[in-house]
Amino acid sequence: MLKKRLTGIAMAIAVAVGGSLAVAGPAQAATPALQITKAYYDSPGTDNRSNSSLNAEYVKLTNRLSSTVNLKSWTLRDKSSHVYKFTSDFRLAAGASVYIHTGKGTNTSTDRYWGSGAYIWNNTGDTAYVRNSAGTLIDSCSWGSSGSYTNC
């Protein structure tokens, strides 16, 4: 009788321990080093391919870390494999943002230019992907056909 009782207590402890482990919450996903925070995919006005219209189409990237990130060799791309590459050292401070405009312009610490003469981001829906220098997906942002921009 004592043996059955000890076995029952041992099973109850195992169930209690197992039950408490099963109730543990999932691990929180780490904040990406670089996050797509906005995509303005349908520039205001008529899509006439003027440089000002092309540059009104952009993706905003934000450094969510508490330290500077060097974006050298990082890429921003769409579903059709249009690729913007940070070809030289580009350091984005903690909490800072940079806008990647579709058209041509002079690169600064807050604005970068793809140099395209055609629109990159589809108004009917698309996805922006950020990959680090090793090609690892860091973040993505998708949208459908309504509106002109999305906050990611």
DRENPA-3360 file (N, C-alpha, C; in nm, 2 decimals, always signed):
BEGIN
1 = MLKKRLTG = +0.08/-0.12/+0.00/+0.00/+0.00/+0.00/+0.09/+0.13/+0.00 ~ +0.19/+0.12/+0.08/+0.28/+0.24/+0.09/+0.35/+0.26/-0.05 ~ +0.39/+0.15/-0.11/+0.45/+0.16/-0.25/+0.36/+0.23/-0.35 ~ +0.23/+0.19/-0.35/+0.13/+0.25/-0.44/+0.12/+0.40/-0.41 ~ +0.12/+0.44/-0.28/+0.10/+0.58/-0.23/+0.22/+0.66/-0.28 ~ +0.35/+0.61/-0.26/+0.47/+0.68/-0.30/+0.47/+0.69/-0.46 ~ +0.43/+0.59/-0.53/+0.42/+0.60/-0.67/+0.32/+0.71/-0.71 ~ +0.21/+0.72/-0.65/+0.11/+0.82/-0.68/+0.16/+0.96/-0.65;
9 = IAMAIAVA = +0.23/+0.97/-0.54/+0.29/+1.10/-0.50/+0.40/+1.14/-0.61 ~ +0.48/+1.05/-0.65/+0.58/+1.07/-0.75/+0.52/+1.11/-0.88 ~ +0.41/+1.05/-0.92/+0.34/+1.08/-1.04/+0.28/+1.22/-1.03 ~ +0.22/+1.25/-0.91/+0.16/+1.39/-0.90/+0.27/+1.50/-0.91 ~ +0.39/+1.47/-0.85/+0.49/+1.57/-0.86/+0.54/+1.58/-1.00 ~ +0.55/+1.47/-1.08/+0.59/+1.48/-1.22/+0.49/+1.56/-1.30 ~ +0.36/+1.53/-1.27/+0.26/+1.61/-1.35/+0.26/+1.76/-1.31 ~ +0.28/+1.79/-1.18/+0.29/+1.93/-1.14/+0.41/+2.00/-1.20;
17 = VGGSLAVA = +0.52/+1.93/-1.20/+0.64/+1.99/-1.26/+0.62/+2.00/-1.41 ~ +0.58/+1.90/-1.48/+0.55/+1.90/-1.62/+0.45/+2.01/-1.66 ~ +0.35/+2.02/-1.58/+0.24/+2.11/-1.60/+0.29/+2.26/-1.59 ~ +0.38/+2.28/-1.49/+0.43/+2.42/-1.48/+0.53/+2.45/-1.60 ~ +0.60/+2.35/-1.65/+0.68/+2.38/-1.76/+0.60/+2.40/-1.89 ~ +0.49/+2.33/-1.90/+0.41/+2.34/-2.02/+0.34/+2.48/-2.02 ~ +0.32/+2.54/-1.91/+0.25/+2.67/-1.90/+0.34/+2.79/-1.93 ~ +0.47/+2.76/-1.93/+0.57/+2.87/-1.95/+0.54/+2.93/-2.08;
25 = GPAQAATP = +0.55/+3.06/-2.09/+0.52/+3.14/-2.21/+0.63/+3.12/-2.32 ~ +0.60/+3.15/-2.44/+0.70/+3.14/-2.55/+0.81/+3.25/-2.53 ~ +0.93/+3.23/-2.58/+1.03/+3.32/-2.58/+1.00/+3.44/-2.66 ~ +1.03/+3.56/-2.62/+1.01/+3.68/-2.69/+1.10/+3.69/-2.81 ~ +1.05/+3.73/-2.92/+1.14/+3.75/-3.04/+1.23/+3.87/-3.02 ~ +1.35/+3.86/-3.06/+1.44/+3.97/-3.04/+1.41/+4.08/-3.14 ~ +1.43/+4.21/-3.10/+1.40/+4.32/-3.18/+1.51/+4.32/-3.30 ~ +1.47/+4.33/-3.42/+1.57/+4.33/-3.53/+1.66/+4.45/-3.52;
33 = ALQITKAY = +1.78/+4.44/-3.55/+1.88/+4.55/-3.55/+1.83/+4.66/-3.63 ~ +1.78/+4.63/-3.75/+1.73/+4.74/-3.84/+1.58/+4.70/-3.87 ~ +1.49/+4.79/-3.86/+1.35/+4.76/-3.88/+1.30/+4.85/-3.99 ~ +1.22/+4.80/-4.08/+1.15/+4.88/-4.18/+1.03/+4.94/-4.10 ~ +1.03/+5.07/-4.09/+0.92/+5.14/-4.01/+0.82/+5.21/-4.10 ~ +0.85/+5.23/-4.23/+0.75/+5.29/-4.31/+0.78/+5.26/-4.46 ~ +0.68/+5.23/-4.54/+0.70/+5.22/-4.68/+0.60/+5.31/-4.75 ~ +0.65/+5.41/-4.82/+0.56/+5.50/-4.90/+0.57/+5.45/-5.05;
41 = YDSPGTDN = +0.48/+5.37/-5.08/+0.48/+5.29/-5.21/+0.41/+5.36/-5.32 ~ +0.32/+5.46/-5.30/+0.24/+5.52/-5.40/+0.26/+5.67/-5.38 ~ +0.36/+5.73/-5.45/+0.39/+5.87/-5.43/+0.27/+5.96/-5.47 ~ +0.26/+6.07/-5.40/+0.15/+6.16/-5.43/+0.14/+6.21/-5.58 ~ +0.02/+6.23/-5.63/+0.01/+6.28/-5.76/+0.02/+6.18/-5.87 ~ +0.04/+6.22/-5.99/+0.04/+6.13/-6.11/+0.18/+6.06/-6.11 ~ +0.18/+5.93/-6.14/+0.30/+5.86/-6.16/+0.36/+5.89/-6.29 ~ +0.44/+6.00/-6.30/+0.49/+6.04/-6.43/+0.64/+6.02/-6.44;
49 = RSNSSLNA = +0.70/+5.95/-6.35/+0.84/+5.91/-6.35/+0.94/+6.03/-6.34 ~ +0.88/+6.15/-6.29/+0.97/+6.26/-6.27/+1.06/+6.22/-6.15 ~ +1.18/+6.28/-6.13/+1.26/+6.25/-6.02/+1.20/+6.28/-5.89 ~ +1.12/+6.39/-5.88/+1.06/+6.43/-5.76/+0.95/+6.32/-5.72 ~ +0.88/+6.27/-5.82/+0.78/+6.17/-5.80/+0.84/+6.04/-5.75 ~ +0.95/+6.00/-5.82/+1.03/+5.88/-5.78/+1.08/+5.89/-5.64 ~ +1.13/+6.01/-5.60/+1.18/+6.03/-5.47/+1.08/+6.04/-5.36 ~ +0.95/+6.06/-5.40/+0.84/+6.06/-5.30/+0.81/+5.91/-5.26;
57 = EYVKLTNR = +0.86/+5.82/-5.34/+0.84/+5.68/-5.31/+0.97/+5.64/-5.23 ~ +0.95/+5.59/-5.11/+1.07/+5.55/-5.02/+1.03/+5.45/-4.92 ~ +1.14/+5.39/-4.86/+1.13/+5.30/-4.74/+1.21/+5.36/-4.63 ~ +1.15/+5.37/-4.51/+1.22/+5.42/-4.40/+1.28/+5.31/-4.31 ~ +1.41/+5.31/-4.28/+1.47/+5.21/-4.20/+1.51/+5.27/-4.07 ~ +1.49/+5.20/-3.96/+1.52/+5.26/-3.83/+1.61/+5.16/-3.75 ~ +1.71/+5.21/-3.68/+1.80/+5.13/-3.60/+1.73/+5.12/-3.46 ~ +1.69/+5.00/-3.42/+1.62/+4.98/-3.30/+1.71/+4.94/-3.18;
65 = LSSTVNLK = +1.84/+4.93/-3.21/+1.93/+4.89/-3.11/+1.98/+5.01/-3.03 ~ +2.05/+4.99/-2.92/+2.11/+5.10/-2.84/+2.25/+5.13/-2.88 ~ +2.29/+5.08/-3.00/+2.43/+5.11/-3.05/+2.42/+5.13/-3.20 ~ +2.53/+5.19/-3.25/+2.54/+5.22/-3.40/+2.55/+5.09/-3.48 ~ +2.49/+5.08/-3.59/+2.50/+4.97/-3.68/+2.57/+5.01/-3.81 ~ +2.67/+4.94/-3.86/+2.73/+4.97/-3.99/+2.65/+4.88/-4.09 ~ +2.59/+4.95/-4.19/+2.51/+4.89/-4.29/+2.58/+4.85/-4.42 ~ +2.72/+4.86/-4.41/+2.79/+4.82/-4.53/+2.76/+4.68/-4.58;
73 = SWTLRDKS = +2.72/+4.67/-4.71/+2.68/+4.55/-4.77/+2.54/+4.49/-4.73 ~ +2.47/+4.57/-4.66/+2.33/+4.53/-4.63/+2.24/+4.57/-4.75 ~ +2.13/+4.50/-4.77/+2.05/+4.52/-4.88/+1.90/+4.55/-4.84 ~ +1.83/+4.62/-4.93/+1.69/+4.64/-4.93/+1.64/+4.60/-5.06 ~ +1.54/+4.51/-5.06/+1.49/+4.46/-5.19/+1.34/+4.44/-5.19 ~ +1.28/+4.42/-5.31/+1.14/+4.40/-5.32/+1.12/+4.25/-5.37 ~ +0.99/+4.22/-5.39/+0.96/+4.08/-5.43/+1.02/+4.05/-5.57 ~ +1.03/+4.15/-5.66/+1.09/+4.13/-5.79/+1.24/+4.14/-5.80;
81 = SHVYKFTS = +1.30/+4.14/-5.68/+1.45/+4.14/-5.67/+1.52/+4.26/-5.72 ~ +1.45/+4.38/-5.71/+1.51/+4.51/-5.73/+1.59/+4.52/-5.60 ~ +1.72/+4.55/-5.61/+1.81/+4.55/-5.49/+1.88/+4.69/-5.47 ~ +1.87/+4.74/-5.35/+1.95/+4.86/-5.31/+2.05/+4.80/-5.22 ~ +2.18/+4.84/-5.24/+2.29/+4.79/-5.15/+2.37/+4.90/-5.10 ~ +2.39/+4.90/-4.97/+2.48/+5.00/-4.90/+2.62/+4.95/-4.94 ~ +2.68/+5.02/-5.03/+2.81/+4.98/-5.09/+2.93/+5.02/-5.01 ~ +2.92/+5.12/-4.92/+3.03/+5.17/-4.84/+2.99/+5.17/-4.70;
89 = DFRLAAGA = +3.08/+5.20/-4.61/+3.05/+5.22/-4.47/+2.93/+5.32/-4.46 ~ +2.83/+5.28/-4.39/+2.72/+5.37/-4.36/+2.67/+5.33/-4.22 ~ +2.70/+5.42/-4.13/+2.68/+5.40/-3.98/+2.55/+5.47/-3.95 ~ +2.45/+5.39/-3.89/+2.33/+5.44/-3.85/+2.32/+5.44/-3.70 ~ +2.32/+5.56/-3.64/+2.32/+5.57/-3.49/+2.20/+5.50/-3.43 ~ +2.22/+5.47/-3.30/+2.11/+5.41/-3.22/+1.98/+5.50/-3.23 ~ +1.87/+5.44/-3.26/+1.74/+5.52/-3.27/+1.73/+5.60/-3.40 ~ +1.83/+5.61/-3.48/+1.82/+5.70/-3.60/+1.75/+5.62/-3.71;
97 = SVYIHTGK = +1.71/+5.70/-3.81/+1.64/+5.65/-3.93/+1.71/+5.70/-4.05 ~ +1.69/+5.62/-4.16/+1.74/+5.66/-4.29/+1.63/+5.63/-4.39 ~ +1.61/+5.72/-4.49/+1.51/+5.70/-4.60/+1.58/+5.66/-4.72 ~ +1.53/+5.55/-4.79/+1.59/+5.50/-4.91/+1.49/+5.55/-5.02 ~ +1.52/+5.65/-5.10/+1.43/+5.70/-5.20/+1.46/+5.63/-5.33 ~ +1.36/+5.62/-5.41/+1.37/+5.54/-5.54/+1.45/+5.61/-5.64 ~ +1.44/+5.75/-5.65/+1.50/+5.82/-5.76/+1.65/+5.86/-5.73 ~ +1.69/+5.96/-5.80/+1.83/+6.01/-5.79/+1.84/+6.13/-5.69;
105 = GTNTSTDR = +1.96/+6.14/-5.63/+1.99/+6.25/-5.54/+2.12/+6.23/-5.48 ~ +2.16/+6.32/-5.39/+2.29/+6.32/-5.32/+2.27/+6.25/-5.18 ~ +2.34/+6.14/-5.16/+2.33/+6.07/-5.04/+2.37/+6.16/-4.92 ~ +2.30/+6.14/-4.81/+2.33/+6.21/-4.68/+2.32/+6.11/-4.57 ~ +2.33/+6.16/-4.45/+2.32/+6.07/-4.33/+2.18/+6.02/-4.30 ~ +2.08/+6.09/-4.36/+1.94/+6.06/-4.34/+1.86/+6.02/-4.46 ~ +1.92/+6.04/-4.58/+1.85/+6.01/-4.71/+1.95/+5.95/-4.80 ~ +1.91/+5.83/-4.86/+1.99/+5.76/-4.96/+1.91/+5.75/-5.08;
113 = YWGSGAYI = +1.97/+5.74/-5.20/+1.90/+5.74/-5.33/+1.93/+5.61/-5.41 ~ +1.83/+5.54/-5.45/+1.84/+5.42/-5.53/+1.90/+5.45/-5.66 ~ +1.86/+5.56/-5.72/+1.91/+5.60/-5.85/+1.83/+5.54/-5.97 ~ +1.71/+5.49/-5.94/+1.63/+5.43/-6.04/+1.55/+5.53/-6.12 ~ +1.52/+5.50/-6.24/+1.44/+5.59/-6.33/+1.30/+5.53/-6.34 ~ +1.27/+5.43/-6.26/+1.14/+5.36/-6.26/+1.10/+5.33/-6.12 ~ +0.97/+5.32/-6.10/+0.92/+5.29/-5.96/+0.96/+5.15/-5.92 ~ +0.99/+5.14/-5.79/+1.03/+5.01/-5.74/+0.92/+4.94/-5.67;
121 = WNNTGDTA = +0.85/+5.01/-5.58/+0.75/+4.95/-5.50/+0.61/+4.95/-5.57 ~ +0.55/+4.83/-5.57/+0.42/+4.81/-5.64/+0.30/+4.87/-5.56 ~ +0.22/+4.95/-5.63/+0.10/+5.01/-5.56/+0.00/+4.90/-5.53 ~ +0.00/+4.79/-5.60/-0.10/+4.69/-5.59/-0.06/+4.59/-5.48 ~ +0.05/+4.61/-5.41/+0.10/+4.52/-5.31/+0.24/+4.47/-5.34 ~ +0.32/+4.47/-5.23/+0.46/+4.43/-5.24/+0.51/+4.39/-5.11 ~ +0.64/+4.35/-5.10/+0.71/+4.33/-4.97/+0.85/+4.39/-4.98 ~ +0.89/+4.45/-4.88/+1.02/+4.50/-4.87/+1.10/+4.41/-4.77;
129 = YVRNSAGT = +1.22/+4.38/-4.81/+1.31/+4.29/-4.73/+1.44/+4.36/-4.70 ~ +1.49/+4.35/-4.57/+1.62/+4.40/-4.53/+1.70/+4.27/-4.50 ~ +1.82/+4.27/-4.56/+1.91/+4.16/-4.53/+2.05/+4.22/-4.49 ~ +2.11/+4.15/-4.39/+2.24/+4.20/-4.35/+2.35/+4.16/-4.45 ~ +2.48/+4.19/-4.42/+2.59/+4.16/-4.51/+2.61/+4.01/-4.53 ~ +2.56/+3.93/-4.44/+2.57/+3.78/-4.46/+2.45/+3.73/-4.54 ~ +2.36/+3.81/-4.58/+2.24/+3.77/-4.65/+2.12/+3.72/-4.57 ~ +2.14/+3.73/-4.44/+2.03/+3.69/-4.34/+1.92/+3.79/-4.34;
137 = LIDSCSWG = +1.80/+3.74/-4.35/+1.68/+3.83/-4.34/+1.67/+3.89/-4.20 ~ +1.67/+4.02/-4.20/+1.66/+4.09/-4.07/+1.51/+4.14/-4.04 ~ +1.45/+4.19/-4.15/+1.31/+4.24/-4.13/+1.24/+4.24/-4.27 ~ +1.11/+4.24/-4.26/+1.03/+4.25/-4.39/+0.90/+4.33/-4.36 ~ +0.84/+4.38/-4.46/+0.72/+4.46/-4.44/+0.64/+4.44/-4.57 ~ +0.51/+4.40/-4.56/+0.42/+4.38/-4.67/+0.30/+4.47/-4.67 ~ +0.25/+4.49/-4.79/+0.13/+4.58/-4.80/+0.04/+4.53/-4.91 ~ -0.09/+4.57/-4.91/-0.18/+4.54/-5.02/-0.20/+4.65/-5.11;
145 = SSGSYTNC = -0.32/+4.66/-5.17/-0.34/+4.76/-5.27/-0.42/+4.88/-5.23 ~ -0.44/+4.90/-5.10/-0.51/+5.02/-5.05/-0.42/+5.11/-4.99 ~ -0.44/+5.24/-5.00/-0.36/+5.35/-4.94/-0.24/+5.38/-5.03 ~ -0.16/+5.47/-4.97/-0.03/+5.51/-5.04/+0.09/+5.47/-4.96 ~ +0.08/+5.44/-4.83/+0.19/+5.40/-4.75/+0.14/+5.31/-4.64 ~ +0.24/+5.24/-4.58/+0.21/+5.16/-4.46/+0.32/+5.18/-4.36 ~ +0.27/+5.19/-4.23/+0.37/+5.19/-4.12/+0.39/+5.04/-4.08 ~ +0.51/+5.00/-4.07/+0.54/+4.86/-4.05/+0.57/+4.84/-3.90;
% end
